[in-house]
Amino acid sequence: MSSASFDISPDLGKYTTTDFWFSDGNVVLLAGNVAFKVHRGQLVRHSDIFHDMFSLPQPASEEGQGLIDGCPWVELHDDPSDVLHLLRALYDGLYFVKPTAGDFCSISAVLRLSNKYLIEHLRQRCLSRLETDWPTTLAAWDKREQQATVEGRYNPREHFAHPVLVIQLAAELNLEHILAAAFYDLARYGPRKIAAGATNMPHLLPATIARCKARAGGPTGAGDALRLTRGDLRATFVGREAAQRFLARFIDAELAGRGIAPGCANRAQAGGHHCRESYYFVMLNLLRSVGGIASGRDADPLFSLAQAVEMLSRTDFSDGTRQCGLRICAACKEDFALSVARARREAWALIPVWFGLKGDSDPVQSAPTAEGEKAKKEVQA
C-alpha cells in the first residue's frame, strides 16, 4: 500500500471509476486500473490500518500537485473487485437476504480484505456465513443439507459455492476448520467431476478467477477450469475411498446377518423373519451407495446412513400389487436407528482423518467401531 501526495498525480483518465466516486469524497483509492473516491472518515472509523495510515503526516506539496480530483490518493495493492466488495460492505452493510452460492464472491473478497485491514466486524460476519455453509458439527451439516433440498430436489450448488473455491480460500486465509466439510462435499462427486474442478463461476470476476487458478498452479486461461492442487486432489480421492469403505464396513458389521432386537415383537413369527427381511432389504439398498452406483449422492455415507433409517418408516415400496412398508417391529427399528446414529457420529469425527487433515496411519482403513458385531450375532430364534 503506497501513500498519497506525490509530486506527480496519476492520470485519472487511465482509470475506471465505479459508483463509489463521491463528489464530496476526500481521498482516492487506486486499485489496479480502478479508482474510488471515498470518505477518509468511513475508512478510519472501521479500520485500524487506515486509521494509522491517515494519521501519518503527509509531505507538503504545491497547490494541485500530488492530488487526484483535488484529493490525496492511496494506491492499494489489492484486486479492484475485492476493494469494490469491501467498500460496498462498509457503506451499505453485508446482508444475505436469501443465501445463495453467488454470495461467495463478496464473502471471500470482504474476508480477504477485512483480514488485511483489521476490520473485525466484517471479518466475523464473513466467518459466520462460511461456518454456516461449511459447518464443523454434524447437526449443522444436517441442517445445511436440508437447506439444499427444495421440494425433494437436492442441488447444493444453488445454495453453496463450489467446494474447490472454498478449499482455495481456506488455504489462502488459514481457515482449516472449514476444510473438512469442503473436502467431504467435493468427494461426493464422481472422480472425473472432482478432477475437472470448478468450471462455472459466473459471480467471480476474471481477475479473481485468474488469481485462484495461479495459486492452484494449473492453467490460467479464460477457458480453463479452476482445479485443485495435486496434493488436494490426492487427499480428495483418498478421502472418497475412505468414506466408501466406512459404509461398506458398516453394512458388514451392522446389517449382514443382523440379529433381531431383544424385545422383537416378531420373534414368534419364524424367529423375527419380517425384521430380518427388512434388514436385508435395507442392506441391498445401501450397497447401491458403495462405489457410486446410486445416482446423485455418491460416496456420501452420512446421507446413505440417514436414508437407511428412513427406509424403515416408508410406506411407498411395492410388493408387485400394492404400495406397502417394511414389516419391521418398533424394537428392531429403534435398535437399528441407534446403530445408525452412532455410526454417523463416528463418520463425522473421522472426516478430517479421511482427508488427511488429522493424523492417522491409514485413513482408508478407518471404520466404524463394531458394537454392531455383538448385535448381529445376538438373539437367534
FIPA-587916 format. One record per residue (C-alpha): residue number from 1; residue in three letters; chain; x, y, z. Coordinates in nm, 4 decimals, always signed. Layout:
BEGIN
i;aa;ch;u;v;w
NUM;ala;A;X;Y;Z
...
//
This chain:
BEGIN
i;aa;ch;u;v;w
1;met;A;+0.0000;+0.0000;+0.0000
2;ser;A;+0.1574;+0.3285;-0.1079
3;ser;A;+0.0553;+0.6655;+0.0210
4;ala;A;-0.0614;+0.9972;-0.1102
5;ser;A;+0.0635;+1.3441;-0.2071
6;phe;A;+0.3245;+1.2519;-0.4641
7;asp;A;+0.4665;+1.5313;-0.6771
8;ile;A;+0.3094;+1.3868;-0.9920
9;ser;A;-0.0520;+1.2785;-0.9875
10;pro;A;-0.1602;+0.9667;-1.1779
11;asp;A;-0.3667;+1.0336;-1.4878
12;leu;A;-0.7271;+0.9708;-1.3834
13;gly;A;-0.8192;+0.9078;-1.7473
14;lys;A;-0.6321;+0.5791;-1.7301
15;tyr;A;-0.8544;+0.4506;-1.4514
16;thr;A;-1.2068;+0.3136;-1.4473
17;thr;A;-1.4416;+0.4594;-1.1871
18;thr;A;-1.7411;+0.2977;-1.0182
19;asp;A;-2.0430;+0.4190;-0.8267
20;phe;A;-1.8023;+0.4660;-0.5356
21;trp;A;-1.6939;+0.8031;-0.6703
22;phe;A;-1.8493;+1.0574;-0.4379
23;ser;A;-1.8397;+1.4269;-0.5225
24;asp;A;-1.7761;+1.5060;-0.1549
25;gly;A;-1.5183;+1.2309;-0.1123
26;asn;A;-1.1826;+1.3368;+0.0305
27;val;A;-0.9480;+1.0519;-0.0597
28;val;A;-0.8937;+0.8486;-0.3775
29;leu;A;-0.8103;+0.4793;-0.3606
30;leu;A;-0.6336;+0.3264;-0.6599
31;ala;A;-0.6502;-0.0496;-0.7040
32;gly;A;-0.5268;-0.1938;-1.0302
33;asn;A;-0.6909;+0.0119;-1.3029
34;val;A;-0.9863;+0.1228;-1.0894
35;ala;A;-1.0200;+0.4439;-0.8861
36;phe;A;-1.2559;+0.5035;-0.5931
37;lys;A;-1.3236;+0.8478;-0.4436
38;val;A;-1.4498;+0.7849;-0.0942
39;his;A;-1.4545;+0.9315;+0.2550
40;arg;A;-1.1500;+0.9052;+0.4740
41;gly;A;-1.3640;+0.9069;+0.7881
42;gln;A;-1.5564;+0.5989;+0.6740
43;leu;A;-1.2325;+0.4049;+0.6300
44;val;A;-1.0758;+0.5300;+0.9532
45;arg;A;-1.3890;+0.4524;+1.1548
46;his;A;-1.3763;+0.0812;+1.0738
47;ser;A;-1.0084;+0.0032;+1.0102
48;asp;A;-0.7122;+0.0475;+1.2415
49;ile;A;-0.4814;+0.0129;+0.9416
50;phe;A;-0.6441;+0.3024;+0.7560
51;his;A;-0.6569;+0.4998;+1.0816
52;asp;A;-0.2819;+0.4641;+1.1322
53;met;A;-0.2046;+0.5309;+0.7680
54;phe;A;-0.4044;+0.8528;+0.7509
55;ser;A;-0.2550;+0.9664;+1.0826
56;leu;A;+0.0883;+0.9871;+0.9262
57;pro;A;+0.1912;+1.3414;+0.8324
58;gln;A;+0.1890;+1.3989;+0.4570
59;pro;A;+0.4670;+1.5913;+0.2797
60;ala;A;+0.3768;+1.9412;+0.1710
61;ser;A;+0.3098;+1.9934;-0.1986
62;glu;A;+0.2327;+2.2845;-0.4230
63;glu;A;-0.1329;+2.3502;-0.4904
64;gly;A;-0.2864;+2.0829;-0.7101
65;gln;A;+0.0237;+1.8675;-0.7185
66;gly;A;+0.0084;+1.5109;-0.5867
67;leu;A;-0.3726;+1.5205;-0.5919
68;ile;A;-0.6442;+1.3451;-0.7913
69;asp;A;-0.9644;+1.5420;-0.8387
70;gly;A;-0.8455;+1.7666;-0.5565
71;cys;A;-0.7897;+1.4789;-0.3128
72;pro;A;-0.4845;+1.2906;-0.1856
73;trp;A;-0.4607;+0.9386;-0.3204
74;val;A;-0.3559;+0.5982;-0.1944
75;glu;A;-0.2510;+0.3016;-0.4038
76;leu;A;-0.3792;-0.0316;-0.2749
77;his;A;-0.2088;-0.3474;-0.3948
78;asp;A;-0.5348;-0.5422;-0.3928
79;asp;A;-0.7668;-0.6840;-0.6538
80;pro;A;-1.0037;-0.4000;-0.7532
81;ser;A;-1.3032;-0.6342;-0.7287
82;asp;A;-1.2077;-0.7120;-0.3686
83;val;A;-1.1858;-0.3408;-0.2912
84;leu;A;-1.5252;-0.2801;-0.4520
85;his;A;-1.6874;-0.5513;-0.2373
86;leu;A;-1.5188;-0.4130;+0.0750
87;leu;A;-1.6466;-0.0610;+0.0077
88;arg;A;-1.9973;-0.1932;-0.0534
89;ala;A;-1.9836;-0.3716;+0.2812
90;leu;A;-1.8547;-0.0599;+0.4606
91;tyr;A;-2.1093;+0.1764;+0.3060
92;asp;A;-2.4135;-0.0467;+0.2573
93;gly;A;-2.3598;-0.3307;+0.5027
94;leu;A;-2.3121;-0.7014;+0.4352
95;tyr;A;-2.6525;-0.8685;+0.4174
96;phe;A;-2.7701;-1.2002;+0.2759
97;val;A;-3.1485;-1.1885;+0.2407
98;lys;A;-3.1672;-1.5276;+0.0707
99;pro;A;-2.8289;-1.7024;+0.0873
100;thr;A;-2.7081;-1.8390;-0.2463
101;ala;A;-2.3848;-1.9701;-0.3956
102;gly;A;-2.3300;-1.6295;-0.5588
103;asp;A;-2.2682;-1.4739;-0.2163
104;phe;A;-1.9251;-1.6388;-0.2089
105;cys;A;-1.7816;-1.3691;-0.4338
106;ser;A;-1.8476;-1.0923;-0.1815
107;ile;A;-1.7804;-1.3117;+0.1226
108;ser;A;-1.4344;-1.4140;+0.0017
109;ala;A;-1.3426;-1.0604;-0.1066
110;val;A;-1.4573;-0.8934;+0.2145
111;leu;A;-1.2995;-1.1617;+0.4317
112;arg;A;-0.9694;-1.1289;+0.2476
113;leu;A;-0.9505;-0.7514;+0.2944
114;ser;A;-1.1087;-0.7378;+0.6402
115;asn;A;-0.8251;-0.9675;+0.7488
116;lys;A;-0.5692;-0.7419;+0.5890
117;tyr;A;-0.7081;-0.4086;+0.7097
118;leu;A;-0.8277;-0.5326;+1.0518
119;ile;A;-1.1995;-0.4692;+1.0084
120;glu;A;-1.3163;-0.7124;+1.2725
121;his;A;-1.6955;-0.6835;+1.2449
122;leu;A;-1.6878;-0.7636;+0.8722
123;arg;A;-1.4405;-1.0438;+0.9285
124;gln;A;-1.6691;-1.2044;+1.1861
125;arg;A;-1.9721;-1.1620;+0.9586
126;cys;A;-1.7958;-1.3434;+0.6751
127;leu;A;-1.6642;-1.6198;+0.9005
128;ser;A;-2.0112;-1.6748;+1.0443
129;arg;A;-2.1572;-1.7233;+0.6980
130;leu;A;-1.8756;-1.9546;+0.5868
131;glu;A;-1.9130;-2.1630;+0.9025
132;thr;A;-2.2869;-2.1942;+0.8366
133;asp;A;-2.2258;-2.3143;+0.4816
134;trp;A;-1.9278;-2.5328;+0.5777
135;pro;A;-2.0075;-2.6427;+0.9345
136;thr;A;-1.7995;-2.8159;+1.1983
137;thr;A;-2.0786;-3.0143;+1.3670
138;leu;A;-2.2964;-3.2969;+1.2408
139;ala;A;-2.6175;-3.1214;+1.3466
140;ala;A;-2.5206;-2.8117;+1.1482
141;trp;A;-2.4275;-3.0271;+0.8473
142;asp;A;-2.7688;-3.1952;+0.8526
143;lys;A;-2.9363;-2.8535;+0.8652
144;arg;A;-2.7236;-2.7398;+0.5696
145;glu;A;-2.8264;-3.0445;+0.3676
146;gln;A;-3.1929;-2.9798;+0.4399
147;gln;A;-3.1488;-2.6231;+0.3174
148;ala;A;-3.0071;-2.7552;-0.0111
149;thr;A;-3.3104;-2.9788;-0.0652
150;val;A;-3.6104;-2.7907;-0.2007
151;glu;A;-3.9291;-2.9789;-0.2879
152;gly;A;-3.7376;-3.3052;-0.2933
153;arg;A;-3.4672;-3.1769;-0.5303
154;tyr;A;-3.1140;-3.1686;-0.3940
155;asn;A;-2.8966;-2.9008;-0.5519
156;pro;A;-2.6184;-2.7787;-0.3209
157;arg;A;-2.4547;-2.5661;-0.5917
158;glu;A;-2.7549;-2.3329;-0.5905
159;his;A;-2.7003;-2.2624;-0.2217
160;phe;A;-2.3286;-2.3121;-0.1578
161;ala;A;-2.0161;-2.2256;-0.3533
162;his;A;-1.8239;-2.4957;-0.5364
163;pro;A;-1.6038;-2.6672;-0.2761
164;val;A;-1.2900;-2.6157;-0.4876
165;leu;A;-1.3329;-2.2395;-0.4359
166;val;A;-1.3762;-2.2904;-0.0621
167;ile;A;-1.0693;-2.5137;-0.0364
168;gln;A;-0.8663;-2.2465;-0.2150
169;leu;A;-0.9915;-1.9711;+0.0149
170;ala;A;-0.9310;-2.1813;+0.3256
171;ala;A;-0.5731;-2.2470;+0.2164
172;glu;A;-0.5156;-1.8785;+0.1418
173;leu;A;-0.6550;-1.7476;+0.4721
174;asn;A;-0.5717;-2.0416;+0.7024
175;leu;A;-0.9347;-2.1427;+0.7600
176;glu;A;-0.8562;-2.5029;+0.8436
177;his;A;-1.1784;-2.5561;+1.0362
178;ile;A;-1.3975;-2.5387;+0.7229
179;leu;A;-1.1799;-2.7702;+0.5138
180;ala;A;-1.3328;-3.0982;+0.6332
181;ala;A;-1.6832;-3.0045;+0.5166
182;ala;A;-1.5494;-2.8704;+0.1848
183;phe;A;-1.3480;-3.1837;+0.1070
184;tyr;A;-1.6399;-3.4081;+0.2042
185;asp;A;-1.8775;-3.2125;-0.0183
186;leu;A;-1.6369;-3.2344;-0.3117
187;ala;A;-1.5692;-3.6063;-0.2616
188;arg;A;-1.9367;-3.6843;-0.3217
189;tyr;A;-1.8858;-3.6066;-0.6918
190;gly;A;-1.7651;-3.8781;-0.9255
191;pro;A;-1.3867;-3.8997;-0.9828
192;arg;A;-1.3997;-3.7348;-1.3261
193;lys;A;-1.6007;-3.4406;-1.1966
194;ile;A;-1.3672;-3.3992;-0.8999
195;ala;A;-1.0646;-3.3846;-1.1302
196;ala;A;-1.2438;-3.1429;-1.3666
197;gly;A;-1.2648;-2.8793;-1.0934
198;ala;A;-1.4934;-2.5759;-1.0870
199;thr;A;-1.5993;-2.4754;-1.4370
200;asn;A;-1.8954;-2.2476;-1.3701
201;met;A;-1.8047;-1.9371;-1.1686
202;pro;A;-2.0356;-1.6650;-1.3047
203;his;A;-2.0212;-1.4476;-0.9923
204;leu;A;-1.6425;-1.4156;-0.9803
205;leu;A;-1.4634;-1.1519;-1.1850
206;pro;A;-1.1981;-1.2689;-1.4346
207;ala;A;-0.9112;-1.1221;-1.2307
208;thr;A;-1.0238;-1.3098;-0.9213
209;ile;A;-1.0583;-1.6366;-1.1128
210;ala;A;-0.7125;-1.5938;-1.2678
211;arg;A;-0.5610;-1.5351;-0.9246
212;cys;A;-0.7224;-1.8530;-0.7881
213;lys;A;-0.6003;-2.0559;-1.0859
214;ala;A;-0.2465;-1.9243;-1.0469
215;arg;A;-0.2488;-2.0164;-0.6788
216;ala;A;-0.3510;-2.3738;-0.7673
217;gly;A;-0.0603;-2.3978;-1.0107
218;gly;A;-0.2761;-2.5029;-1.3055
219;pro;A;-0.3637;-2.3465;-1.6431
220;thr;A;-0.4791;-1.9846;-1.6103
221;gly;A;-0.6542;-1.9346;-1.9445
222;ala;A;-1.0060;-1.7920;-1.9563
223;gly;A;-1.1495;-2.1265;-2.0661
224;asp;A;-0.9626;-2.3334;-1.8090
225;ala;A;-1.1380;-2.4735;-1.5026
226;leu;A;-1.0232;-2.3985;-1.1501
227;arg;A;-0.8701;-2.7235;-1.0285
228;leu;A;-0.7247;-2.8500;-0.7049
229;thr;A;-0.3541;-2.8718;-0.6419
230;arg;A;-0.2105;-3.2211;-0.6829
231;gly;A;-0.1909;-3.2644;-0.3071
232;asp;A;-0.5534;-3.1622;-0.2522
233;leu;A;-0.6698;-3.3795;-0.5413
234;arg;A;-0.4968;-3.6821;-0.3921
235;ala;A;-0.6468;-3.6043;-0.0498
236;thr;A;-0.9938;-3.5868;-0.2057
237;phe;A;-0.9632;-3.9252;-0.3752
238;val;A;-0.8163;-4.0903;-0.0647
239;gly;A;-1.0945;-3.9436;+0.1472
240;arg;A;-1.3593;-4.0530;-0.1011
241;glu;A;-1.2356;-4.4103;-0.0876
242;ala;A;-1.2245;-4.3988;+0.2931
243;ala;A;-1.5870;-4.2802;+0.3047
244;gln;A;-1.6980;-4.5652;+0.0810
245;arg;A;-1.5066;-4.8206;+0.2856
246;phe;A;-1.6633;-4.6854;+0.6023
247;leu;A;-2.0094;-4.7504;+0.4621
248;ala;A;-1.9089;-5.0955;+0.3354
249;arg;A;-1.7807;-5.1890;+0.6804
250;phe;A;-2.0984;-5.0577;+0.8413
251;ile;A;-2.3018;-5.2851;+0.6140
252;asp;A;-2.0846;-5.5805;+0.7071
253;ala;A;-2.0883;-5.5061;+1.0820
254;glu;A;-2.4439;-5.3851;+1.1314
255;leu;A;-2.6619;-5.5368;+0.8569
256;ala;A;-2.5130;-5.8576;+0.7158
257;gly;A;-2.6785;-6.1260;+0.9254
258;arg;A;-2.8007;-5.8750;+1.1842
259;gly;A;-2.9892;-6.0362;+1.4705
260;ile;A;-3.3246;-5.9191;+1.5944
261;ala;A;-3.3523;-5.6901;+1.8971
262;pro;A;-3.4056;-5.8440;+2.2442
263;gly;A;-3.7591;-5.7051;+2.2528
264;cys;A;-3.8502;-5.8026;+1.8967
265;ala;A;-4.2294;-5.8244;+1.8563
266;asn;A;-4.1929;-6.0571;+1.5573
267;arg;A;-3.9902;-6.3209;+1.7413
268;ala;A;-4.2769;-6.5698;+1.7346
269;gln;A;-4.3153;-6.5402;+1.3563
270;ala;A;-4.0320;-6.7543;+1.2220
271;gly;A;-3.7795;-6.6076;+1.4629
272;gly;A;-3.8380;-6.2480;+1.3604
273;his;A;-3.8428;-6.3191;+0.9876
274;his;A;-4.0105;-5.9898;+0.8972
275;cys;A;-3.7447;-5.7870;+1.0799
276;arg;A;-3.4576;-5.9871;+0.9285
277;glu;A;-3.6131;-5.9454;+0.5851
278;ser;A;-3.6326;-5.5690;+0.6435
279;tyr;A;-3.2619;-5.5561;+0.7355
280;tyr;A;-3.1802;-5.7475;+0.4183
281;phe;A;-3.3841;-5.5046;+0.2081
282;val;A;-3.2055;-5.2059;+0.3658
283;met;A;-2.8689;-5.3733;+0.3073
284;leu;A;-2.9384;-5.4228;-0.0638
285;asn;A;-3.0310;-5.0565;-0.0999
286;leu;A;-2.7248;-4.9375;+0.0925
287;leu;A;-2.4973;-5.1462;-0.1281
288;arg;A;-2.6070;-4.9279;-0.4189
289;ser;A;-2.4409;-4.6335;-0.2417
290;val;A;-2.0995;-4.8015;-0.2317
291;gly;A;-1.8873;-4.7284;-0.5361
292;gly;A;-2.1199;-4.4650;-0.6771
293;ile;A;-2.3915;-4.6940;-0.8078
294;ala;A;-2.6677;-4.4766;-0.6632
295;ser;A;-2.7137;-4.1573;-0.8599
296;gly;A;-2.6883;-3.8091;-0.7171
297;arg;A;-2.5286;-3.8746;-0.3769
298;asp;A;-2.2189;-4.0830;-0.4489
299;ala;A;-1.9757;-4.1599;-0.1652
300;asp;A;-2.1942;-3.9880;+0.0955
301;pro;A;-2.2135;-4.2201;+0.3982
302;leu;A;-2.3844;-3.9567;+0.6150
303;phe;A;-2.6731;-3.9363;+0.3687
304;ser;A;-2.6828;-4.3099;+0.2976
305;leu;A;-2.6994;-4.3957;+0.6670
306;ala;A;-2.9783;-4.1454;+0.7280
307;gln;A;-3.1666;-4.2923;+0.4324
308;ala;A;-3.1289;-4.6404;+0.5798
309;val;A;-3.3293;-4.5346;+0.8859
310;glu;A;-3.5879;-4.3535;+0.6741
311;met;A;-3.6476;-4.6715;+0.4725
312;leu;A;-3.7820;-4.8402;+0.7835
313;ser;A;-4.0719;-4.5949;+0.8034
314;arg;A;-4.1509;-4.5513;+0.4352
315;thr;A;-4.4788;-4.6865;+0.3000
316;asp;A;-4.4193;-4.6342;-0.0725
317;phe;A;-4.2478;-4.9641;-0.1518
318;ser;A;-4.4238;-5.2090;-0.3812
319;asp;A;-4.4808;-5.5805;-0.3379
320;gly;A;-4.5886;-5.6115;-0.7006
321;thr;A;-4.9546;-5.5352;-0.6474
322;arg;A;-4.9764;-5.2526;-0.3929
323;gln;A;-4.7722;-4.9992;-0.2012
324;cys;A;-4.6552;-5.1069;+0.1394
325;gly;A;-4.3902;-5.0562;+0.4055
326;leu;A;-4.1327;-5.2843;+0.5643
327;arg;A;-4.2769;-5.5125;+0.8315
328;ile;A;-4.0133;-5.4407;+1.0948
329;cys;A;-4.1184;-5.4105;+1.4580
330;ala;A;-4.0680;-5.0995;+1.6704
331;ala;A;-3.7973;-5.2581;+1.8878
332;cys;A;-3.5809;-5.3655;+1.5933
333;lys;A;-3.6361;-5.0309;+1.4239
334;glu;A;-3.5194;-4.8436;+1.7336
335;asp;A;-3.2213;-5.0749;+1.7784
336;phe;A;-3.1071;-5.0181;+1.4204
337;ala;A;-3.1657;-4.6418;+1.4438
338;leu;A;-2.9326;-4.6278;+1.7455
339;ser;A;-2.6632;-4.8130;+1.5488
340;val;A;-2.7008;-4.5689;+1.2591
341;ala;A;-2.6882;-4.2613;+1.4832
342;arg;A;-2.3683;-4.3919;+1.6425
343;ala;A;-2.2129;-4.4649;+1.3027
344;arg;A;-2.2998;-4.1181;+1.1688
345;arg;A;-2.1296;-3.9548;+1.4686
346;glu;A;-1.8240;-4.1720;+1.4112
347;ala;A;-1.8198;-4.0886;+1.0398
348;trp;A;-1.8366;-3.7158;+1.1103
349;ala;A;-1.5474;-3.7414;+1.3574
350;leu;A;-1.3427;-3.9361;+1.1005
351;ile;A;-1.3884;-3.6965;+0.8075
352;pro;A;-1.0780;-3.4893;+0.8955
353;val;A;-0.8791;-3.8144;+0.9133
354;trp;A;-1.0097;-3.9376;+0.5789
355;phe;A;-0.8880;-3.6241;+0.4012
356;gly;A;-0.5522;-3.6005;+0.5759
357;leu;A;-0.6464;-3.3007;+0.7906
358;lys;A;-0.5820;-3.5020;+1.1071
359;gly;A;-0.3147;-3.7628;+1.1559
360;asp;A;-0.3888;-4.1320;+1.1017
361;ser;A;-0.1702;-4.4140;+0.9790
362;asp;A;-0.4203;-4.5232;+0.7156
363;pro;A;-0.7334;-4.3109;+0.6637
364;val;A;-0.8746;-4.5608;+0.4132
365;gln;A;-0.8870;-4.8277;+0.6838
366;ser;A;-1.0793;-4.6066;+0.9295
367;ala;A;-1.4020;-4.7845;+1.0061
368;pro;A;-1.6941;-4.7736;+1.2492
369;thr;A;-1.6448;-4.9372;+1.5861
370;ala;A;-1.8174;-5.2702;+1.5622
371;glu;A;-2.0595;-5.2600;+1.8501
372;gly;A;-2.2937;-5.3980;+1.5869
373;glu;A;-2.0884;-5.7195;+1.5724
374;lys;A;-2.2499;-5.8128;+1.9020
375;ala;A;-2.5949;-5.7123;+1.7779
376;lys;A;-2.5793;-5.9102;+1.4566
377;lys;A;-2.4994;-6.2350;+1.6397
378;glu;A;-2.7454;-6.1643;+1.9170
379;val;A;-3.0794;-6.3317;+1.9844
380;gln;A;-3.1296;-6.6059;+1.7338
381;ala;A;-3.4738;-6.7638;+1.7468
//
